[in-house]
């Protein structure tokens, strides 16, 4: 354990970890003196220190700086020093949907309340400087504003929905992130634009037409000519992606078509290239989860069938989709989740009847899928005790090596930040970059 931030078996619930300038920063709950706060550590207990109080919702690092979003309203620059921060003045003191695209942070900004401004909402951007923080484009100059939503990074270009006051809410794009927005759609029932999501080759989204009951999948490469309806996925307006990932030149997602349950689908933006990849759990029962994770040229997920919920892998083809390992044999489930890759290894949480819900790892093979560590050893009348680890980040601790940082409840200290060494300092040069393939 790095440090018991909230003693007496109280949870500090660490999350939102960011590695920045040899330090690891995270949000955690402390005693009543600090409350919710930003903390920093070099991986040692003696150097785990309180930095700033506040209800920090998001943290970002870009352009050699570290930024924090407090209470979903105010944007600050932090220097990693206790109590030190710069307030970045943004009209209306309101920041929503912060999205990193290229070397800028985009967000929606408007009014905190009616007393401070006219309640208009527009697309803003910042390069991390006061002078570089300003409205990016005014699509609707009226007092209502365009209220941009679903800000989505697709291959380092920004897509979003907005209302220009004439055509209703439509999909927009800023080519090369310049303030020249293009309206990509002119759809009826435009308020039924759902879940903009990044694919490997462009933007994907769902739309339901008010004149029919169809749930349609759409695709855009960022141009008017390259924006089109791909396929009707379901004769029902109740439709949504349950999990999405950009993979190669494809878009993988879980979807319930009303026939097969929630299963794995793929699309390349064409009718023929959009189909059910695998009916993991045949029939109307669902076989897909809600997490898709890219690791070593494949995508991993929790698949459910007669073997329970276990670790599966896909390359986007029916023949390349299969169970990696039945971790909890028989019909019982291991419920793999919280996947995080480093080098040639993917860490995740899973359950087995010997250890409870603990830390596992895989190299993508059956034999290489192994139990790692039991943070909460022992049993009770219900079976093995579980720490429910949540892998959060990998960080290089100076002169010691890489460690996996996790949120763990060991049954004694509450949910706290733990470090699990995975690569020594002398071995670090033999590893690929974090998140890359070997």
C-alpha positions as CSV (number, residue, x, y, z in Angstrom):
1,X,0.0,0.0,0.0
2,X,1.3,3.4,-0.9
3,X,-0.3,5.2,2.0
4,X,-3.4,4.9,4.2
5,X,-4.9,8.3,3.4
6,X,-8.1,7.8,5.3
7,X,-7.2,5.8,8.5
8,X,-9.5,3.6,10.6
9,X,-10.7,1.5,7.7
10,X,-12.2,4.5,5.9
11,X,-12.1,4.6,2.1
12,X,-10.0,7.2,0.3
13,X,-11.3,5.8,-3.0
14,X,-8.4,6.9,-5.2
15,X,-9.1,7.5,-8.9
16,X,-8.3,9.8,-11.9
17,X,-4.6,9.0,-11.9
18,X,-2.2,11.0,-14.1
19,X,1.5,10.6,-14.4
20,X,3.2,14.0,-14.7
21,X,6.9,15.0,-14.2
22,X,8.0,12.0,-12.2
23,X,4.9,12.2,-9.9
24,X,1.6,10.4,-9.9
25,X,-1.4,12.6,-9.2
26,X,-4.8,11.4,-8.2
27,X,-8.0,12.4,-6.5
28,X,-8.8,10.9,-3.1
29,X,-11.0,11.4,0.0
30,X,-9.1,12.3,3.2
31,X,-10.3,12.9,6.8
32,X,-12.8,15.7,7.4
33,X,-9.9,18.2,7.4
34,X,-9.1,17.7,3.7
35,X,-12.2,16.2,2.3
36,X,-12.0,15.5,-1.4
37,X,-8.6,16.6,-2.7
38,X,-5.8,16.3,-5.2
39,X,-2.8,14.2,-4.0
40,X,0.6,13.5,-5.4
41,X,3.2,10.7,-4.9
42,X,6.5,9.5,-6.2
43,X,5.3,6.0,-5.2
44,X,6.6,6.1,-1.6
45,X,4.6,6.6,1.5
46,X,6.7,9.5,2.8
47,X,6.2,11.4,-0.4
48,X,2.4,10.9,-0.8
49,X,1.3,14.5,-0.2
50,X,-1.9,16.6,-0.3
51,X,-1.8,19.2,-3.1
52,X,-5.2,20.9,-3.4
53,X,-8.6,20.7,-1.9
54,X,-11.7,20.7,-4.1
55,X,-14.2,18.5,-5.9
56,X,-11.9,17.7,-8.9
57,X,-13.9,16.0,-11.6
58,X,-11.3,15.8,-14.4
59,X,-7.5,16.2,-14.8
60,X,-5.5,16.7,-18.0
61,X,-1.9,17.1,-19.0
62,X,-0.9,18.8,-22.3
63,X,1.6,21.3,-23.6
64,X,3.9,20.7,-20.6
65,X,1.2,21.7,-18.1
66,X,-1.2,20.0,-15.8
67,X,-4.9,21.2,-15.6
68,X,-7.8,20.4,-13.3
69,X,-11.5,20.9,-13.6
70,X,-13.3,21.7,-10.3
71,X,-17.0,21.0,-9.7
72,X,-17.6,20.8,-13.5
73,X,-17.2,24.6,-13.6
74,X,-13.7,26.1,-13.1
75,X,-10.5,25.3,-14.9
76,X,-7.2,25.6,-13.1
77,X,-3.5,25.1,-13.8
78,X,-1.7,23.1,-11.1
79,X,2.1,23.1,-10.5
80,X,2.1,20.1,-8.2
81,X,2.8,22.2,-5.2
82,X,0.6,22.2,-2.1
83,X,-2.0,25.0,-2.4
84,X,-0.6,26.5,-5.6
85,X,-2.9,26.9,-8.7
86,X,-3.8,29.4,-11.4
87,X,-7.4,30.1,-12.1
88,X,-8.1,30.4,-15.8
89,X,-10.8,33.0,-16.4
90,X,-13.5,31.6,-18.6
91,X,-16.6,33.7,-19.2
92,X,-19.5,32.3,-17.1
93,X,-17.2,30.1,-15.0
94,X,-18.8,27.0,-16.6
95,X,-16.9,24.2,-18.3
96,X,-18.6,21.0,-19.6
97,X,-17.5,18.0,-21.7
98,X,-13.8,18.8,-21.7
99,X,-12.2,16.8,-24.6
100,X,-8.6,16.7,-25.6
101,X,-8.0,17.0,-29.4
102,X,-4.5,17.5,-30.7
103,X,-2.8,20.2,-28.6
104,X,-6.0,21.9,-27.4
105,X,-8.7,21.2,-24.8
106,X,-12.2,21.8,-26.2
107,X,-15.3,22.3,-24.0
108,X,-18.7,23.8,-23.8
109,X,-18.8,27.0,-21.8
110,X,-21.7,29.2,-20.8
111,X,-23.2,30.7,-17.7
112,X,-23.1,29.7,-14.1
113,X,-26.5,31.3,-13.5
114,X,-28.8,33.9,-15.0
115,X,-27.3,36.7,-12.8
116,X,-23.9,36.3,-14.4
117,X,-24.7,36.2,-18.1
118,X,-27.4,35.5,-20.7
119,X,-27.3,31.7,-20.5
120,X,-25.8,31.1,-23.9
121,X,-23.5,28.1,-24.5
122,X,-20.8,27.9,-27.1
123,X,-17.8,25.8,-28.1
124,X,-14.6,27.0,-26.4
125,X,-10.9,25.9,-26.6
126,X,-7.7,26.4,-24.7
127,X,-4.1,25.8,-25.5
128,X,-3.3,26.1,-21.8
129,X,-2.6,29.9,-21.8
130,X,-5.0,32.7,-20.7
131,X,-4.6,34.4,-24.1
132,X,-5.3,31.1,-25.9
133,X,-8.5,30.4,-24.0
134,X,-11.5,31.7,-25.9
135,X,-14.7,30.8,-27.8
136,X,-13.6,28.6,-30.7
137,X,-16.5,29.1,-33.0
138,X,-20.0,30.8,-32.7
139,X,-22.5,28.5,-34.5
140,X,-25.6,30.1,-33.1
141,X,-25.1,33.8,-32.1
142,X,-28.5,34.0,-30.4
143,X,-28.9,34.2,-26.6
144,X,-29.5,30.4,-26.5
145,X,-26.2,29.6,-28.2
146,X,-25.6,26.3,-30.1
147,X,-25.1,24.2,-26.9
148,X,-22.5,21.8,-28.4
149,X,-22.8,18.3,-27.0
150,X,-21.1,14.9,-27.4
151,X,-17.7,16.3,-28.1
152,X,-15.8,13.4,-29.7
153,X,-12.1,13.1,-30.7
154,X,-11.8,11.1,-33.9
155,X,-8.2,10.7,-35.1
156,X,-7.3,14.0,-33.5
157,X,-10.2,15.9,-35.1
158,X,-13.3,17.2,-33.3
159,X,-16.9,16.1,-34.0
160,X,-19.9,17.2,-32.0
161,X,-23.6,18.0,-32.1
162,X,-25.0,21.5,-32.1
163,X,-28.1,23.6,-32.8
164,X,-27.6,26.5,-35.1
165,X,-31.1,27.8,-34.4
166,X,-32.3,26.9,-38.0
167,X,-31.8,23.2,-38.6
168,X,-32.1,21.8,-35.1
169,X,-29.5,19.6,-33.5
170,X,-27.1,18.2,-36.1
171,X,-23.7,16.6,-36.3
172,X,-20.8,19.1,-36.9
173,X,-17.1,18.8,-37.6
174,X,-14.2,21.3,-37.4
175,X,-11.7,20.2,-40.1
176,X,-8.1,20.1,-38.9
177,X,-9.5,21.8,-35.8
178,X,-9.8,25.2,-37.4
179,X,-12.7,27.5,-36.6
180,X,-14.6,26.6,-39.8
181,X,-17.3,24.2,-38.6
182,X,-19.1,22.1,-41.2
183,X,-22.7,20.9,-40.6
184,X,-22.5,17.2,-41.7
185,X,-26.2,16.2,-41.3
186,X,-29.6,17.7,-41.9
187,X,-31.8,15.0,-40.3
188,X,-35.4,15.0,-39.3
189,X,-36.1,14.4,-35.6
190,X,-32.6,15.7,-35.1
191,X,-32.9,15.5,-31.3
192,X,-32.6,11.7,-31.7
193,X,-28.9,11.7,-32.4
194,X,-27.3,9.2,-30.1
195,X,-23.8,8.3,-28.9
196,X,-21.2,9.8,-31.2
197,X,-18.3,7.4,-31.1
198,X,-14.9,7.2,-32.7
199,X,-14.1,4.4,-35.1
200,X,-10.7,3.6,-36.6
201,X,-11.7,5.3,-39.9
202,X,-14.2,7.9,-38.8
203,X,-17.2,8.9,-36.7
204,X,-20.1,6.6,-36.0
205,X,-23.5,7.5,-34.5
206,X,-27.0,6.3,-34.1
207,X,-30.2,8.1,-35.3
208,X,-33.9,7.3,-35.0
209,X,-36.2,8.9,-37.5
210,X,-39.4,10.3,-36.0
211,X,-41.3,9.1,-39.1
212,X,-40.4,5.5,-38.6
213,X,-39.2,3.1,-35.9
214,X,-35.8,2.4,-37.4
215,X,-32.6,2.6,-35.4
216,X,-30.0,3.6,-38.0
217,X,-26.2,3.5,-37.9
218,X,-24.5,6.4,-39.6
219,X,-20.9,7.1,-40.6
220,X,-18.8,10.2,-41.4
221,X,-15.3,10.7,-42.5
222,X,-15.6,14.4,-41.8
223,X,-16.9,15.5,-45.2
224,X,-20.4,16.1,-46.5
225,X,-19.9,13.5,-49.2
226,X,-18.5,11.0,-46.7
227,X,-21.4,11.3,-44.3
228,X,-24.2,8.7,-44.9
229,X,-26.6,6.2,-43.3
230,X,-24.8,2.8,-43.1
231,X,-27.5,0.4,-42.1
232,X,-30.7,-0.1,-40.2
233,X,-29.7,-2.1,-37.1
234,X,-33.1,-2.5,-35.5
235,X,-36.7,-1.8,-36.2
236,X,-37.1,-0.1,-32.8
237,X,-36.3,3.4,-31.6
238,X,-34.9,1.9,-28.3
239,X,-31.3,1.5,-29.4
240,X,-27.9,2.3,-28.0
241,X,-24.3,1.2,-28.1
242,X,-23.4,-0.7,-24.9
243,X,-19.6,-0.4,-25.4
244,X,-17.5,0.9,-28.3
245,X,-13.8,0.9,-29.5
246,X,-11.9,2.2,-32.5
247,X,-9.9,-0.8,-33.9
248,X,-7.8,-0.7,-37.1
249,X,-10.1,0.6,-39.8
250,X,-13.2,-0.6,-38.0
251,X,-15.6,0.2,-35.3
252,X,-16.5,-2.5,-32.8
253,X,-19.5,-2.2,-30.5
254,X,-22.0,-4.1,-28.4
255,X,-25.6,-3.8,-29.6
256,X,-28.9,-5.5,-29.0
257,X,-30.7,-5.9,-32.3
258,X,-33.8,-7.4,-30.6
259,X,-33.1,-10.9,-31.9
260,X,-29.7,-11.9,-30.6
261,X,-29.5,-10.0,-27.3
262,X,-26.5,-7.7,-26.6
263,X,-23.7,-9.1,-28.8
264,X,-20.5,-8.0,-30.5
265,X,-20.9,-6.1,-33.9
266,X,-18.5,-4.4,-36.3
267,X,-18.6,-1.8,-39.0
268,X,-16.2,-0.4,-41.6
269,X,-18.7,2.3,-42.6
270,X,-20.3,0.2,-45.4
271,X,-23.5,-1.9,-45.5
272,X,-21.7,-5.2,-46.2
273,X,-19.0,-4.5,-43.7
274,X,-21.5,-4.0,-40.9
275,X,-22.6,-7.2,-39.2
276,X,-22.9,-9.3,-36.0
277,X,-19.4,-10.6,-35.4
278,X,-20.4,-13.4,-33.0
279,X,-23.5,-14.6,-31.2
280,X,-21.5,-15.5,-28.1
281,X,-24.6,-16.5,-26.2
282,X,-26.9,-18.0,-28.9
283,X,-30.5,-17.0,-28.9
284,X,-32.1,-13.9,-27.3
285,X,-29.8,-14.0,-24.3
286,X,-27.0,-11.4,-24.3
287,X,-23.4,-12.5,-24.6
288,X,-21.6,-9.2,-24.6
289,X,-20.6,-6.9,-21.8
290,X,-19.8,-3.1,-21.8
291,X,-16.0,-3.0,-22.0
292,X,-13.9,-3.4,-25.1
293,X,-10.1,-3.1,-24.7
294,X,-7.4,-3.1,-27.4
295,X,-4.3,-5.0,-26.6
296,X,-1.6,-6.4,-28.9
297,X,-3.6,-6.1,-32.2
298,X,-6.7,-7.7,-30.7
299,X,-9.7,-6.6,-28.7
300,X,-10.6,-8.2,-25.4
301,X,-14.0,-8.3,-23.6
302,X,-16.1,-10.2,-21.1
303,X,-18.2,-12.7,-23.0
304,X,-21.1,-14.6,-21.5
305,X,-22.4,-18.1,-22.5
306,X,-22.8,-21.5,-20.9
307,X,-19.3,-21.1,-19.4
308,X,-20.4,-18.0,-17.5
309,X,-18.8,-14.5,-18.0
310,X,-15.2,-15.1,-19.0
311,X,-12.3,-13.4,-21.0
312,X,-12.8,-13.3,-24.7
313,X,-10.8,-11.9,-27.7
314,X,-11.6,-10.8,-31.2
315,X,-9.9,-9.6,-34.3
316,X,-13.2,-8.3,-35.7
317,X,-14.0,-11.5,-37.6
318,X,-16.3,-14.4,-36.6
319,X,-13.5,-17.0,-36.8
320,X,-11.2,-14.8,-34.8
321,X,-13.5,-14.4,-31.9
322,X,-13.1,-17.0,-29.1
323,X,-12.8,-17.5,-25.3
324,X,-9.2,-17.0,-24.0
325,X,-9.7,-18.9,-20.8
326,X,-12.4,-20.3,-18.6
327,X,-10.9,-18.8,-15.4
328,X,-13.7,-20.0,-13.1
329,X,-14.5,-23.5,-14.7
330,X,-18.0,-24.7,-15.3
331,X,-21.0,-22.5,-15.5
332,X,-19.7,-20.0,-12.8
333,X,-18.3,-16.7,-13.9
334,X,-15.0,-14.9,-13.4
335,X,-16.4,-11.5,-14.5
336,X,-13.2,-10.0,-16.0
337,X,-13.0,-6.2,-16.1
338,X,-10.9,-3.1,-15.5
339,X,-8.4,-4.0,-18.2
340,X,-5.1,-2.1,-18.4
341,X,-2.2,-3.0,-20.7
342,X,1.6,-2.4,-20.3
343,X,4.1,-3.8,-22.7
344,X,3.3,-7.5,-23.4
345,X,0.9,-7.9,-20.5
346,X,-2.7,-6.9,-19.9
347,X,-3.8,-6.7,-16.3
348,X,-7.4,-7.1,-15.2
349,X,-9.6,-8.0,-12.3
350,X,-11.3,-11.4,-12.1
351,X,-12.9,-13.9,-9.8
352,X,-12.0,-17.5,-9.0
353,X,-13.1,-19.8,-6.1
354,X,-9.6,-20.0,-4.7
355,X,-8.8,-16.3,-4.4
356,X,-12.0,-14.3,-4.8
357,X,-12.0,-11.2,-7.0
358,X,-8.4,-10.3,-7.4
359,X,-5.6,-9.3,-9.8
360,X,-4.9,-11.3,-13.0
361,X,-2.8,-10.9,-16.1
362,X,-2.7,-12.3,-19.7
363,X,-0.4,-12.3,-22.7
364,X,-3.4,-13.2,-24.9
365,X,-2.9,-17.0,-24.6
366,X,-4.7,-19.6,-22.4
367,X,-1.5,-20.6,-20.6
368,X,-0.4,-17.0,-20.3
369,X,-3.6,-16.0,-18.5
370,X,-2.7,-16.3,-14.8
371,X,-3.5,-15.2,-11.3
372,X,-1.2,-12.4,-10.1
373,X,-1.9,-11.4,-6.5
374,X,-4.4,-11.8,-3.6
375,X,-4.6,-8.4,-1.8
376,X,-7.3,-9.7,0.6
377,X,-6.3,-13.2,1.7
378,X,-8.6,-15.5,3.6
379,X,-12.1,-16.9,3.6
380,X,-15.4,-16.4,5.4
381,X,-18.7,-18.3,5.3
382,X,-19.4,-17.1,1.8
383,X,-16.1,-18.1,0.3
384,X,-12.8,-16.4,-0.4
385,X,-12.6,-12.7,0.5
386,X,-12.1,-10.2,-2.3
387,X,-10.2,-6.9,-2.6
388,X,-12.0,-5.9,-5.9
389,X,-8.8,-4.4,-7.4
390,X,-9.1,-1.6,-10.0
391,X,-6.0,-1.2,-12.1
392,X,-5.6,2.5,-12.6
393,X,-2.2,3.4,-14.1
394,X,1.4,2.3,-14.7
395,X,4.0,4.7,-13.4
396,X,7.8,4.8,-13.4
397,X,9.1,5.3,-9.9
398,X,12.5,6.9,-10.0
399,X,15.4,4.4,-9.6
400,X,13.1,1.5,-8.9
401,X,11.1,0.7,-12.0
402,X,7.5,0.5,-13.2
403,X,4.7,-0.3,-10.9
404,X,1.0,-1.0,-11.4
405,X,-1.1,1.4,-9.3
406,X,-4.5,0.1,-8.1
407,X,-7.4,1.0,-6.0
408,X,-7.7,-1.9,-3.5
409,X,-9.7,-2.8,-0.4
410,X,-7.6,-5.2,1.7
411,X,-10.2,-5.5,4.4
412,X,-8.0,-3.6,6.9
413,X,-7.4,-0.1,5.6
414,X,-10.5,0.5,3.4
415,X,-10.1,1.3,-0.3
416,X,-6.7,2.8,-0.8
417,X,-3.9,3.3,-3.4
418,X,-1.6,0.3,-3.8
419,X,1.5,-0.2,-6.0
420,X,2.4,-3.6,-7.4
421,X,6.0,-3.7,-8.9
422,X,6.0,-5.2,-12.4
423,X,9.3,-4.2,-14.0
424,X,12.6,-3.4,-12.2
425,X,14.6,-0.3,-13.1
426,X,17.3,-2.3,-14.8
427,X,14.7,-4.0,-17.1
428,X,12.8,-0.9,-18.2
429,X,14.9,-0.4,-21.4
430,X,13.6,-3.7,-22.8
431,X,10.0,-2.7,-22.7
432,X,8.0,-1.1,-25.5
433,X,6.2,2.2,-24.9
434,X,3.1,2.0,-22.7
435,X,0.1,1.0,-24.8
436,X,2.2,0.0,-27.9
437,X,2.6,-3.4,-29.5
438,X,5.9,-5.3,-29.1
